[in-house]
């Protein structure tokens, strides 16, 4: 069974608006936006965005829910998200398994401590968000560069949050590769441990190589061959799931982005020939 959002996605950035409005690429089944970047716009941008959401499937990937924050959940913001989702027919919402606020907003995604207390706290906040929105959300396995106060592995922490929150998973293949390189673990072991039944959709993106053992998750480059290979392995292990290309800066012309979306399509077709099933 094919996913309700389709198979192939592209992160929408404002630089792409005119091109997509004038000639929507047939290859792309769904688009992803950060709701924070669109909720408060009016005028021409809001009209263009509404035009797109009326014609195409959209998902939202949040930036500021701050699921691991020690500060109280911003309930008013979650309620505003609910209104925005209804306005634009958004049925899939994801956020980062991280935090970005404490006594103030840090404008960066910080790693949640891998501890039992943090699992309980984060899972409770995810359940609270799901109750307010009246829909499941997906949380993304994030890249991280340090693990203060670590008691558990990234894998143990991630699996426990998913189970205790009873939420979906946004499977970011590039983040697995980046973390595996930076922290010295086998990316395939992590990938195999992910719960197939919780996968809502996936991300693939480029990164920057600072050193042989230090990769930086930038979303500012083309996807490298090892990450493509890991995406193929993900389909082999979990079946086919909707997969979206992320590109946040150094954005090339749309045809170059679509060539990478085509690469996702080729990997999916290759797995279909081998009998892979769709994740539902």
C-alpha positions in Angstrom: 0.0 0.0 0.0 1.3 3.4 -1.0 1.7 6.1 1.7 -1.1 8.7 1.8 1.5 11.5 1.3 3.2 9.7 -1.6 6.7 8.4 -2.1 8.9 11.4 -3.1 9.3 14.7 -1.2 11.1 18.0 -1.4 11.7 20.6 1.2 10.1 23.8 0.0 12.1 27.0 0.4 10.9 30.5 -0.6 13.6 30.6 -3.3 11.7 27.8 -5.1 8.2 29.3 -4.9 8.0 31.0 -8.3 9.5 28.0 -10.2 7.1 25.5 -8.5 4.0 27.7 -9.0 4.8 28.2 -12.7 5.8 24.6 -13.4 5.1 22.1 -10.6 7.5 19.1 -11.0 5.5 15.9 -11.6 8.2 13.9 -9.8 7.4 15.4 -6.4 4.5 13.9 -4.5 4.7 16.1 -1.4 6.5 19.1 0.0 7.7 19.9 3.5 7.8 23.3 5.3 8.7 24.5 8.7 5.4 25.9 10.0 7.2 28.7 11.9 8.4 30.1 8.6 4.9 30.4 7.2 2.4 30.9 10.0 2.7 34.6 10.3 3.0 35.6 6.7 0.3 37.5 4.9 -0.1 39.1 1.6 1.5 37.7 -1.5 3.6 35.0 0.2 0.5 33.7 2.1 -1.5 33.7 -1.1 1.2 31.7 -3.0 1.5 29.3 -0.1 -2.2 28.7 0.0 -2.3 28.2 -3.7 0.3 25.4 -3.3 -1.3 23.7 -0.3 -4.6 23.6 -2.1 -3.0 21.8 -5.1 -0.3 19.6 -3.5 0.2 17.4 -0.4 2.2 19.1 2.3 3.8 18.0 5.6 5.2 20.1 8.3 8.6 19.8 10.1 8.9 22.0 13.1 11.8 23.9 14.5 10.8 25.4 17.8 8.6 23.0 19.8 11.7 22.2 21.9 10.5 18.8 23.1 13.3 18.3 25.6 13.2 21.7 27.2 13.0 22.0 30.9 10.6 25.0 30.5 6.8 24.5 30.2 5.4 23.5 26.8 4.3 26.5 24.8 0.6 25.4 24.6 -0.5 28.6 22.8 2.0 27.8 20.0 0.8 24.2 19.7 -2.8 25.5 19.5 -1.7 27.9 16.7 -0.1 25.0 14.9 -3.4 23.1 15.1 -5.2 26.0 13.4 -2.5 26.2 10.7 -2.7 22.5 10.0 -6.5 22.7 9.5 -6.1 25.7 7.2 -3.6 23.9 4.9 -4.8 20.3 5.2 -1.6 19.2 7.0 -2.0 15.6 8.3 1.7 14.8 9.0 3.7 16.8 11.5 7.3 16.1 12.7 9.7 17.7 15.1 13.3 17.2 16.2 14.2 14.9 19.2 16.0 17.9 20.7 15.4 21.2 22.5 16.1 24.8 21.6 14.9 26.8 24.6 15.4 27.1 28.3 15.4 30.5 30.0 15.5 31.9 26.4 15.6 30.7 22.8 18.9 29.4 21.6 18.1 29.3 17.8 19.9 25.9 17.6 18.9 22.3 18.1 20.6 21.0 21.3 20.9 17.3 22.2 18.6 16.1 25.0 20.7 14.3 27.7 20.5 10.5 27.2 19.1 9.8 30.6 16.0 8.0 32.0 14.7 11.2 33.5 15.0 12.9 30.1 13.1 10.0 28.4 10.2 10.4 30.8 10.1 14.2 30.5 10.3 14.2 26.7 7.8 11.4 26.2 5.3 13.2 28.4 5.7 16.4 26.4 5.2 14.5 23.1 2.0 12.9 24.5 0.8 16.4 25.6 1.4 17.8 22.1 -0.4 14.8 20.5 -3.3 15.3 22.8 -3.7 19.0 22.0 -3.2 18.5 18.2 -5.5 15.4 18.3 -3.0 13.7 15.9 0.2 11.6 16.2 3.4 13.4 15.6 6.8 12.0 14.3 10.1 12.8 16.0 13.3 12.9 14.1 16.6 11.2 15.2 18.9 14.2 15.2 22.6 14.8 14.7 24.6 15.6 17.8 28.2 16.5 18.6 28.3 16.0 22.4 26.3 14.0 25.0 26.4 15.7 28.4 25.4 13.6 31.3 25.1 10.5 29.1 23.7 7.4 30.9 22.3 5.6 27.8 23.3 5.2 24.2 21.6 7.3 21.5 19.9 4.2 20.3 18.6 3.2 23.7 17.4 6.7 24.3 15.6 7.1 20.9 13.8 3.7 21.1 12.6 4.4 24.7 11.2 7.9 23.8 9.4 6.4 20.8 7.9 3.6 22.9 6.9 5.7 25.9 5.5 8.5 23.8 3.8 6.1 21.4 4.6 8.5 18.6 5.9 8.1 15.0 9.4 8.3 13.7 10.9 10.6 11.1 13.9 8.5 10.0 16.8 10.8 9.0 19.3 8.6 7.2 21.9 11.4 6.9 21.8 12.0 10.6 22.4 8.3 11.3 25.5 8.4 9.0 26.8 11.6 10.6 26.4 10.4 14.1 27.9 7.0 13.3 31.0 8.6 11.9 31.3 11.2 14.7 30.7 8.8 17.5 32.1 5.5 16.2 29.2 3.2 15.8 27.9 1.0 13.0 25.1 2.9 11.1 23.5 -0.3 9.9 23.1 -1.6 13.5 21.2 1.7 14.4 19.1 1.5 11.3 18.1 -2.1 11.9 17.0 -1.3 15.4 14.5 1.4 14.3 10.9 0.3 14.6 9.5 -0.2 11.1 5.9 0.3 12.2 6.6 3.8 13.5 8.2 5.2 10.4 6.1 8.1 9.1 8.6 9.3 6.4 12.3 9.8 6.0 14.9 12.5 5.3 18.0 12.5 3.2 20.4 15.4 3.0 24.0 16.5 2.5 26.6 17.3 5.1 30.1 18.9 5.4 33.2 16.9 6.1 35.3 18.9 8.7 37.7 16.0 9.2 37.9 12.3 8.6 36.1 11.6 11.8 34.0 14.8 12.0 30.9 15.4 9.8 28.7 18.5 10.2 25.0 18.1 9.3 24.5 21.2 7.2 21.8 20.4 4.6 23.9 22.6 2.3 25.4 20.1 -0.1 24.5 17.2 -2.4 23.9 13.8 -0.8 27.1 11.7 -0.8 27.3 8.1 -2.0 27.5 6.5 1.5 24.3 8.2 2.5 22.6 7.0 -0.7 23.8 3.5 0.1 22.4 3.7 3.6 19.0 4.9 2.3 19.0 1.9 0.0 19.8 -0.3 3.0 16.9 1.4 4.9 14.5 0.3 2.2 15.9 -3.2 2.2 15.4 -3.4 6.0 12.2 -1.5 6.5 10.4 -1.5 3.2 9.6 1.6 1.2 8.7 4.8 3.1 8.1 8.3 1.9 11.4 10.1 1.6 12.2 13.8 1.3 15.2 15.6 0.1 16.3 18.4 2.5 18.3 21.4 1.3 18.4 24.5 3.5 21.2 26.7 1.9 23.5 26.8 -1.1 20.3 26.0 -2.9 21.0 25.1 -6.5 18.5 25.5 -9.4 15.4 23.3 -9.1 16.5 20.8 -11.8 19.6 19.9 -9.7 17.4 19.3 -6.7 15.0 17.2 -8.8 18.0 15.1 -10.0 18.5 14.1 -6.4 14.8 13.4 -5.9 15.2 11.1 -9.0 17.9 9.3 -7.2 15.5 8.5 -4.3 13.1 7.3 -6.9 15.7 5.0 -8.5 16.5 3.5 -5.1 12.8 2.9 -4.4 12.3 1.2 -7.8 15.3 -1.0 -7.2 13.9 -2.2 -4.0 10.4 -2.8 -5.5 12.0 -5.1 -8.1 13.4 -7.0 -5.1 10.0 -7.4 -3.6 10.2 -4.6 -1.0 6.8 -3.6 0.6 5.6 -0.1 1.5 5.6 0.9 5.1 2.0 1.7 6.2 
